[in-house]
Amino acid sequence: MKYFNYCQGLTMTNRRFSELVGFAPRQPEAELSQCHMDLAASVQLVTEEIVLAISRYIHSQTGLRNLVLAGGVALNCVANGRLLREGPFDDVWVQPASGDAGGAIGAAMFAWHQLLDRPRQSRTMDAQCGSLLGPEYSAAEIETFLEQAGAKYARYETEDELLSQVAGLLAEERVVGWFQGRMEYGPRALGARSIIGDPRSPRMQSVMNLKIKYRESFRPFAPIVLREEAGNWFELSEAHESPYMLIVADVLQERRIQLDAKQQQIMCDAVDLRERVNVPRSEIPAVTHVDYSARLQTVDGVRNPRLHSLLSSFHKRTGCPVLVNTSFNVRGEPIVSSPEDAFRCFLTTEMDVLVLGEFVLLKDDNRNSISEEERQRHIESFALD
């Protein structure tokens, strides 16, 4: 513990750690050097090996077939993927609000089951309701806000009309703010407060990062995929699922693209990680990381029926059951909660479409809702130096 500072200070590591590894901490927004990438990869690998060792010991002591994880390290989806593939357990379930936030669930369950002595009931599917436990807004509330804001929108009375329209916009490489139902509980956007896009587009990752999230362009995005189609695109067995985006799985070999000589050279020699990331490596390049991995969320019709229907509509239109998914916010701000939050984020970024429940707003129709000067001020406050 002498190398760490998180118990006493505001940083994770201290001066002794810097001396141990041989270089100073990277400053915010500074270039990523090879030593930074090597250190990150090494810490990750050691973490994975420790998680596997602990799980094997637990299995040897208990003989149980299933494992439940919580706590901050349980959000390490790369380690979770290895644990599922290489560990001794048949299945692994990770509490979607792992970390400090999960203490609220633990406190409630302790009071309910231990203090009030209420019986536990086993279920075939987890009872966390897709972790969609936050606030929601009715169609009347959304419409009242849009009218007050002077927004221009189309309202779709049927589910099929709405989803067909949105799937068509996504297929045109439009970036869509997707605001539906109850908000997610936990650190992952799970399709209630999400920004979504077409994963087949080679430019989608950099567009989302630089023009909407205002962050480094190398950062990977996560795929959401129809639960029933996941095994046709990713190395995830039919017996397993990843409803809370907490498992990393590789893109299937047959979905990968053969790199030409120039691309292979870039992957070997490029010092700048952004150059490596921008080399398309699969049929879904926007969600395929440099090692062909993807942080996967499987979507079923029980936990999130409208998102499942949207993916089905996009699949029917394009032959691809996958979408890009990232949290509905910009760098440095929390995920949007209310229709007003979503509308502001929509106006002050280069997002193309906003879907609030059954209401669809196009950027071209709403540019006059905010002055260009105000929009630029917001962009400058978010943007990287």
N, C-alpha and C positions, 0 to 999 in steps of 0.2 A: 504493500500500500504506500510505501514511501515515494513511489513514482507517480502517484495520482493525487488530484486536488479536489475532486468533485464533492467530497464530504465536507470540506472546509471552505472552498472558494468558488469561483465562478467559471473555472475551466476544468476539463476532464483530466488533463495531465499537468505535470509541473516541470520545473527546470531540470530535475534529475532525469526525467524521461527524455527530454531533448538532448541532454548530454549522452544518454545511453544510446540513442539511435543516431546521433551524430549530426543533427541539423535542427534549426529553430522551427517553431510552429509556423505553418503557412498562414500568411495574413489574408483576411477576407478579400475576395475577388482577385487574388494573385494567381499567376499562372500555375497550373499543375505540372510539377516536374516528375521525372521518372521515379525519384526517390519517394515522393508522396504516394504514387500509385503502388510502388513495391511495398511500402509500409502498410497501406490499406489492405492489400491482398494478403500480406503475411498475418496481420491481426485477424482478418476474416478466416483464414485457413486454420489458425490455432483455435479460434472460437468453435469452428465446426468440429474439430477433433475432440475438443473438450465435451461438447454437447453429445457427440456419439459415444464417448467413453462413459459419461454419466448415464446415458440411456441404457447402454449394455449392462452396466452394473445394476441399475434398477430392475431390469428384466431378469437378471440372474437371481436377484433376491426375491422377486415377487412371482415370476412366471406368468404375469398378466399379459394379455394380447394387445390391449389398447392403451394409448398414452395421451394424457391431456396436459397441455402446456399453458403457462401464463407467466407474466413478468416481462420486463423490458427486452430481455434477450430472445424471448419467444417471438418478437417481431422480426427477427433475423430470418427472412424467408428463404435465403440461400441455405442456411443451416437446416431449416425445416425440410427443405427439399431433399437434402442428403439424408436426413434422419428417416424420411419416409422411404427412400430408395434403398439405403444401406443398413438402416437400424434393424433391431430385432422385433419391432412391433408390427402388427398387422395394419394398424391404422393410427394416425396422429391427428388430434383435434387441438387447435390453438384458439384460445379465448381472443376474440377480435379486438377487445379493448385492453390487451395486455399492457403492462406498465402501470403507472400510478393510477390512471383513470379506472382501471379494473377494480381498484379497492372499493369503489362504490358498490359494484355488484357483489363483491365478497362480503361487505358489511351487511347488505340486504339479505343475502342468503344465510349468513350466520344468524341474524335475528330471526328469520323465518323458520329455519330448520332446527337450529340449536336451542335458541331461547324460547321460541313458541312451539317447538316440538312438532312441526308440520312434517308429514311424511314426504320422502322423495319419490318421484315417479320416473321410471326410465322411459325413454322415447327413442323411436327409430331415427328421428332427425332432431338436431339440437333445437332448444327452445328459445334461442336468442333472436328469432324473427328476422334473420338476415342482418342483425345489428341495426335495423332501422327503427330506432327507439326515440329519436329526437322530435322536435316540433314539426308540424305540418300545417298547410294552409289550404283552405277550401277554394273551389273555383270562384265562388262569389268574392272572397277576400282578394284573390289574385286579380280578378276583373276590376274591382274597385280601385286597387292600386294603379293598374294600367291606365284607367280612365283619368285618375288624378294626375298621373305623370304625363298625360298627353301622348301616350305611346300608340303606335300603329301596329295592329296585330290581326291575325286570322284565328278564329276559333273553330275547332273541328269537333263536331258533335259525336262522331263515332270513332272508336279505337282504330279501326282499320284505316280510315281516312288520315288520321293523325300519323300513324306509324308509317304508312306508305309515303306520305309527304316528307317526313323526317329521314327515312331510309334513302329516298331519292336525293335529298340534299347532301347526305353523308357520301353517297356514291359520286357526287360531283366534287368531292374533296372540300366541302364546307366544314368548318369547325363549329361544333354545336355545343352550347351550354344547355345541360340537361338537368332540370329542376323538377323533381317528382316526389310526392308523398312525404313520408317522415324522413327526417335527416339522419344520417349515419351517426352511430355512437362508436368512437374509436378513431384511430389515426388514418384510416384508409377511406378513400372515396369509393363507395360500393354501388354506384348507379342511382343515387338519390340526389346528390349534389356533385355532379361530374361534368367535366368537359370531355367530349367524345369526338372521334374522327375516324377516317378510313385508314386502316393499318397497311393497306396495299400501297399507299403513296410514299415514295422515297423521300419526299420533302416534308411530310407531316410532322416528324419529330422535331426538326429544327424550327419549323413554323410555330408549333405550339410552345416550344421553349423560349424562343426569342421574341415573338410577337404577342404572346398571350400570358405565359407564365413569367416572362422577363427574368430568365435564369440561364445558366450555362447550357449551351446547345448539346453537350454530350450526354446530358442526363437521360436515362432510358425511361420510356413510358410502359405502363402495364397493359396487357391485353385482357379484355373481357370476352368470354367465349361461351357459346351454348354448352350446357353441361353434357348433353348427349353427343356433341360433336368434338369435345375436347381431345379425346384419344385419337382423332383423325388429324390433329394438327400439332399436338404436344405429347411429350413422353410422360403421359399420366394414364395409369391403368383405369379400366372401367370401374374398378372397385373404389377408387379414390376420387375426391373432389377437393376444391379449394374455394369455398364460397366467400371467404373473407380476405382474399388476395394475400395469403400468408405462406404460399408454397411457390418455389421457383422450379420450373420444369423446362427442359430443352425443347426447342422446335424440332419436330420430326425430321429425320434425314431426308425424306422424300420431298419436304417442303423447302429445303435449303436450295440456294443458288450456287452453282459452280463459279468460283471467282476466277477472273482472267489473270494473266501474269501481272498486269499493272496493279490490280486490286490486291493481289497477294503481296506485292512489294510494299504497298501502303500499310497493310496489316502488320507486316514484319518490321518496317523501318520508321513509320510515322511516330514522332515524339509526341505530337499533339493528339490527345485522345479524340478530339473532335473529328480529325481526319479519318481515324479508324471507324468511328461510329457512323460516319456518312457513307461508308461502303455498304450497299445493299447486300444482305446475306441470306434472305429468304423471300418467300412470296408475301410475307407481312413484315417488311423492313422496319416500319415505324415502332414495332414492339419487340424486335429481335436484337439483343445486346451483342457485344463483340464476341462473346463466347457461345453464341446461339441460345442463350438462356432467355427466359421470360418470366416475369413475376405475374403469376396467373390468377385470374378470378373466374371461376366457373359459375354460370348463371342458370338457375333452374326456375321453373314456373311456379314454385310454391313460395320461395322467399321473396322474389322480385318479379312478379308476373308481367308487368308492363315492359321492363327492360328485356325480359326473355322474349316477349313478342316483337320488340324492336329488332333484336338480333335475328330473330326468325325472318322478319321482313327483309332485313339487309341481306341475309343469307340467300333468300329466294331470289332477290334482285341481282346479286353479284356472284353467288357461289361461295362466298366467304362468310363464315359464322362468327367472325372476330371483329371487335372494334377496339380502337385505342381508348383508354380511360385514364383520366387524371383528375385530381381534385379541383373543384370549382372555386378557384381563388388565384391571386397573383402572389408573387414572391413577397414574403414579409407580412402577409395578411392572413387571417384565419379563413377557413372554408366558409362560403356564403351560407346564411341561414334563412333569410327572409326573401320574398320577391324583390324588395327594394335593394337588398345586397346584390342579388343576381343581376338586376337591371343595371346597376351602377358598374359592376364588373364587365358586363356586356358592352356598355357604351365606351368604357375607357380602355378597352383592349381591341385587338383586331379580330375578335370573334365574329363569325359570320351570322350565326343564328342563335336565338334564345328560345327554348321551349319551357314554358312555365305551365305545368299541368297539361291541359289541352289547348293552350294558347301558344302560337308560334309567331315570333318576331324576327324580321329580317333586318340586318344592319343597314342596308341601303334605304329602307323605309324610315329609319329612326335616327339618322345622323343629325338631324336638327334638334334632337332632344337634349343635346349638350353642345356647348360652344366648342369650337376647335381649340381655343386657348385653354379652356378648362380641361379638355381631353389631353392636350399635350402636357399640361402640368401634372396630371395623374401619371402619364406614361413616364415622364422624367423622374418622378418620385419612386417608381418601381424599377426602372431600367438599370442594367449593369453599367458600371463606369466604363 
